[in-house]
Amino acid sequence: MRTSRNTFFVPKFNIRLLLCLPLFALFLLSSCADKTPPRILIFSKTAGYRHACIPTATAALRQMCYQNGIAVDTTEEAEDFTENNLKRYNAVVFLCTTGDVLSPTQEADFERYIQAGGGFVGIHSATDTEYGWGWFGGLVGAYFTSHPEQQTATLHVENHEHPATKHLKGNDWVRFDEWYNFKNINPNTNVLLTIDEKSYKGGTNGDTHPMSWYHEYDGGRAFYTALGHTNESYAEPDFMKHVLGGIKYAIGKQKRLDYTACRTPEQPDPTRFVKTVIVNELTEPMELDMFPDGKIIFIERRGNIKLYNPATGLVTIAHRLPVYSEQEDGLMGLALDPNYAENNWIYLYYSSPSDEAVNILSRFIFRGDSLDRASEKVILQVAVQRQECCHTGGCIEFDAEGNLFLSTGDNTNPFASEGYGPMDESPGRSPWDAQKSSANTNDLRGKILRIKPLADGSYICPAGNLFNQNAITLQWGSPESKQMTTNSQQQSGRPEIYVMGCRNPYRISIDDRRKLLFWGEVGPDAGEPDSTRGPAGHDEVNRARAAGFFGWPYFVGNNKPYRDYNFATKASGNPFDPLHPINNSPNNTGSRELPPAQPAFIWYPYGNSPEFPLVGNGGRNAMAGPIYYCDEYPAETRLPDYYDGKLITYDWMRNWMMAVTIDSSGNFSRMENFADSLRFSRPMDMIVDKNGTIWLLEYGTQWFSSNVDARLSRIDYVRGNRPPIPSLQVDKKAGSAPLEVVFRASGTKDYDKDRLKFELDFGDDTKWESDFMRLPTLQAGLSNNAKPLKNNPLDSISHIYQKPGNYEAILKVTDQSGVFKTAKIKINVGNEPPVVHWNFGGKNRSFYQPGDILNYQLIVEDTEDGSLQSGRISAASVATTIDYLETGFDITSIAQGHKAAMQQAEYAKGKS
C-alpha cells in the first residue's frame, strides 16, 4: 500500500510522560477513555482537471485534523481502495478529485465500505468525479455541469444546527470562490447552504441553488461542499470550520463497521471465468439458441443452419436455406418457440432469394435434427430496398408472455452523409434517407416490432404498442394488415411497432422481471461534432420501459440533435427538437409529427467517453446481451450472486463485455468489466443455458468471410481448481515440403500455479511431451512488456513435416488434478504462401505532399505459381484497397473498414 503515513498515533508511554508532551495532549483524553482517535483518508487523485490548491488543501486539512484529534492518511493511489484498507477509516475525503478515479473492483469495495457504515466527505470537484457510476452520484449528491468565472457571491445559511454551519453568524455568508452549477441533484439530501444567483453572474440552478448538503446514504453518512477552489479558502477560518463540521458529521459516533449490512457483494475473481472453444472456422455466424435436450442450433448469414450435439461433439448442417446474401442481407435471425417441446416450431428471419425485395419472418417445424422446409408459415414481411446497403437488424427474442420481438435496421446507405444523420431528401435519393424508414410510422424498418404469433400463422399486435391502445389480430397479406392505427396523440402508425427511431438494433434483450427491453444500437460514423451538421457518432445501448421513439435519424446518444440539412444546397437549418420531432421528408409515408425522442441508456463515441469511461475508444459496435438472474440456475454451476440482475452488454469491435447494474427504478447505476481475463473475437450473440453457463458465437476477425477464429464457445465460472489455459503459436502456418515449424507454448497460463504436463500432437502421427513442470517465470519488466525467458524449452519445439498435406496440431495441457484443456492450430504443407509487397519507386511509404503523383507497382511472387510480373499470375487474381488519412480527419474512419470490407466481400464472391 502506498498511503502517505502522515498519521499521529498514541504510543505506549507512561501517562505522566505523555502529559509532558504537548504534541500528544489532545490524544490523552482519548487514551484515558480507552478510545482510539478517529482516522480519515484524504484522497485527491485526478483523472481530469487538476486543481492547483490540492497541496495547500492537503496540508491545511492535515493540520486542522491534528488540532482536533483526528488522525489523517493521505493518498492519490486508487489501489488503497481495498476492503481491508478502508476498514481502518471512519471517513474518506474526496478532495478535489476529478474524472474516473476508481476501477470497478475499487468502486465495489467503496460501496461496501459505505454500506457497512463508513463516512464520506466531498470537497469542491468531488462532484466532477465518476460520472459513469450512478451510486456515487447519489452519494456525493449531484454532478458538476459548469461554472462561471471566480467571483464574490452571497451564500444563504439554510441550517444553523449542523456542525458544518453552526459557527456561521447570521443568515448570509459573503465570500469569493468558484461557484458550481449542478445536474442530477439528489432530492433526498439536506441542504446546508444555497447561493443567491442574484449576487453573481453565471448561476443556472435557480432560486434553490444548493452549495453544501449532508445526508444518510445506503448505510453511511455523506457531506459535500462545493466551496474550496482557491488556495485562500484553506486559510479562511470560517471555511475550515465548515469542512471540519462536515468531517465530524461523516465520522459520526465511530461505530465499528458492520460488513454484514452490505448489499453490494464482493466482486468475483475474473480469472475464474473460463472460455472453452467448441467449434472453430465458422462462416459469419449470426444467432444461436438451445433445444430442451441441450443441443445448440445456430445460423450463418449465407443460409446454413447448423447443429452442435454436446453428446458427440459434432457439428452438422441441418439445412441450407436459400437466401439473398448480398450487402448485409441473408439469414439473420433465429429463435425457438417458447413451447418448442410441444410444437417443434422455430422462427427464422431471412432475406428472400426471389426478385421481391423483402425480408421474411417465418415459422418452421424443426424435428429429428432437421428443418422441414415445406412447413414454412410466413408470419410477416418487411419490404426493403436492395440498391444500397446497409443495416438489417434481424434479432428475434421472446418475452415471458409469448410476445415475439424482431429488430429491423434502417436499410439506409450511411456513406454519403459524412457520418451524420442520413436525411437526403433529393429526388431519387430514398436509399440515403433514413426518414423513409426509421422515422416513418408506416414502415417496419428501423424498428423493434412486437407481435404474438398464433397457431394459424396470424399474430396479435399487443395493446401498448406505439400506435395501438388495444390488441389487434392480423393475418399477413390481408387488407387489414396494410392499415395503420392511431394512438391517443393522433399519431398514425403500423400496429406491429413497439420501438421506432432505430439505426441498426442488432441485438436485443428482454428483462421480464423489470418489464424492460434493451438493445444495442450500432451508431453513425462521424468522428467529431460539426456545428453545421450535428454531433459526433455514438453507439448506444438503449432501454425501453414502454413503447416509444428513440430518435434516429434526428438524434443520437442522450438526444444530441442533428441539424436539418439540405444535401443539394449544403445549407444547414435548425437543430431538431427532441420534444417535437417532425418528419417532413418526401419519402415519408406516415405521420409528420412523431412522439418525443427518448435518450439512450448508455452512449459512447469513437473517442473516450466522459460518461462511460470503461468502454474505451476506437471502432465500436454495441450489443445487448442477457439479463442474468442467479436464482434461475443451480448454485453449483451459475455465476456468482454478484451478477444477479445485471445486464451483460458487449461490443463487437472492441471485444469487451460489461456487466451493467440497474437500480430499482430501471436506471443505469454502474458498469464494470465482465470476464475481462478472457479474449474474444468479435462476440456476435450469446445465450444462457439452464445451468447458468453462457454460450457465445464469435464472428471472427475478417468481415464477410470464413474465419479461423469464428467460433462457438462456452463461458463457465469455475469455483474450484481452474483448468490451465493453453497457448499454441507457430513461426509459420504454411509452406512447401519439407516444412520445419517451430511451435511455442510458453504463453500457457495456470492461475492456480500448478505443475503442468504438455503434450503436442503434430498431426502426422508424431508427438512431443514433457514431464510435469512449473511454468518458467517471465523476465523482469512491466507485465505488458515482459520478455520470454531465454532458453525456455516451451519456445523451441521444432518439428519437420516431410509430406504435403493439411495437418492439425493439438496442444494438450494437463494440471496435477488431471484437468486438461487443448489448443489447436492448422498447418498447410505443400504450397509456399505468396510474397506480396508494394513498390513505390523509392518514395516514402508513409506520407506524401498534396498534389504529388504516387506511382506504384504491386509485386506478387509465388514459388509454385510464378509472379504477377511474369504473367503467370493474372492481375484479376489480385485485389487491392487503399485508405488514406486526410488532414484533420478521424483515424477511426479507416479502422471502421466499411468500404474496404464491402470491396473485399465483392472480391471474395468471385475468387473464393
CORPEKA-V880709 format. One record per backbone hydrogen bond with DSSP energy under -1.0 kcal/mol. NH is the residue of the N-H (numbers start at 0). CO is the residue of the C=O. Records with the same first field share a line. If there is no record, write none. Layout:
BEGIN
NH: CO, CO
END
This chain:
BEGIN
3: 73
5: 3
6: 4
12: 10
17: 13
18: 14
20: 17
23: 20
24: 21
30: 26
31: 27
32: 28
33: 30
34: 29
39: 70
40: 90
41: 72
42: 92
43: 74
46: 97
53: 50
56: 52
57: 53
58: 54
59: 55
60: 56
61: 57
62: 58
63: 59
64: 60
65: 61
66: 62
68: 65
69: 64
70: 37
72: 39
73: 3
74: 41
79: 76
80: 77
81: 79
85: 81
86: 82
87: 84
88: 85
89: 38
91: 118
92: 40
93: 120
94: 42
95: 122
98: 127
100: 98
106: 102
107: 103
108: 104
109: 105
110: 106
111: 107
112: 108
113: 109
114: 110
115: 111
116: 113
117: 112
119: 220
120: 91
121: 222
122: 93
123: 224
126: 123
127: 124
129: 98
132: 129
133: 668
136: 132
137: 133
138: 134
139: 135
140: 136
142: 182
143: 126
144: 180
150: 176
152: 174
154: 172
155: 193
156: 170
157: 191
164: 161
165: 161
167: 164
172: 154
174: 152
176: 150
180: 145
182: 142
185: 140
188: 185
189: 213
191: 211
192: 211
193: 155
194: 208
195: 153
198: 195
210: 192
211: 192
212: 223
213: 189
214: 221
216: 219
219: 216
220: 117
221: 214
222: 119
223: 212
224: 121
225: 210
233: 230
234: 231
235: 232
239: 235
240: 236
241: 237
242: 238
243: 239
244: 240
245: 241
246: 242
247: 243
248: 244
249: 245
250: 246
251: 247
253: 250
257: 115
260: 257
261: 258
271: 268
272: 269
273: 715
275: 713
277: 711
278: 711
280: 707
281: 709
285: 298
288: 296
290: 294
293: 290
295: 307
296: 288
297: 305
298: 286
299: 303
300: 283
302: 299
304: 318
305: 297
306: 315
307: 295
308: 313
312: 308
315: 306
317: 304
318: 304
320: 302
323: 350
328: 325
330: 300
331: 348
332: 348
334: 346
336: 344
339: 336
341: 338
342: 338
343: 339
345: 363
346: 334
347: 361
348: 332
349: 359
350: 329
351: 357
357: 355
358: 381
359: 349
360: 379
361: 347
362: 376
363: 345
365: 343
366: 369
371: 364
372: 370
374: 371
375: 372
376: 362
378: 360
379: 360
381: 358
383: 356
393: 406
396: 404
398: 402
401: 398
403: 450
404: 396
405: 448
406: 394
407: 446
408: 391
409: 502
410: 390
412: 430
416: 413
419: 416
422: 420
423: 431
428: 425
431: 428
432: 429
433: 421
435: 432
438: 433
439: 436
442: 439
445: 408
447: 498
448: 405
449: 495
450: 403
451: 459
453: 457
456: 453
458: 473
459: 451
460: 471
463: 467
464: 461
465: 496
471: 460
473: 458
477: 474
481: 478
482: 479
484: 492
486: 490
489: 486
492: 484
493: 440
496: 493
497: 447
498: 447
499: 547
500: 437
501: 445
505: 503
508: 517
510: 515
514: 510
515: 510
516: 543
517: 508
518: 541
519: 506
520: 539
521: 503
525: 418
529: 533
532: 529
533: 529
536: 525
538: 603
539: 520
540: 601
541: 518
543: 516
547: 497
549: 499
551: 500
553: 550
554: 550
555: 559
558: 556
559: 555
561: 553
562: 532
563: 573
565: 570
569: 565
572: 563
575: 561
582: 591
587: 584
593: 580
596: 577
597: 548
599: 556
600: 540
601: 540
603: 538
614: 611
615: 612
617: 605
622: 649
624: 647
627: 645
631: 628
632: 629
636: 633
637: 633
642: 639
643: 640
644: 627
645: 642
646: 659
647: 625
648: 657
649: 622
650: 655
651: 620
654: 650
657: 648
658: 671
659: 646
660: 669
662: 666
665: 662
668: 660
669: 660
671: 658
673: 656
677: 674
683: 696
684: 696
686: 694
688: 692
691: 688
693: 714
694: 686
695: 712
696: 684
697: 710
698: 681
699: 680
706: 281
709: 706
710: 697
711: 278
712: 695
713: 275
714: 693
715: 273
717: 271
724: 748
728: 743
730: 741
734: 827
738: 800
740: 798
742: 796
743: 728
744: 793
747: 744
748: 724
752: 749
755: 772
756: 813
758: 811
759: 767
760: 809
761: 765
767: 759
769: 757
772: 755
778: 786
784: 781
791: 788
794: 791
796: 742
797: 795
798: 740
800: 738
804: 828
806: 826
808: 824
809: 760
810: 822
811: 758
812: 820
813: 756
814: 818
817: 814
820: 812
822: 810
824: 808
826: 806
827: 732
828: 804
829: 734
834: 860
836: 858
838: 856
842: 839
851: 848
856: 838
858: 836
860: 834
861: 865
865: 861
867: 859
872: 866
876: 873
877: 874
888: 885
892: 889
893: 890
894: 890
895: 891
900: 896
901: 897
902: 898
903: 899
904: 900
905: 901
906: 902
907: 903
908: 904
910: 906
911: 907
END
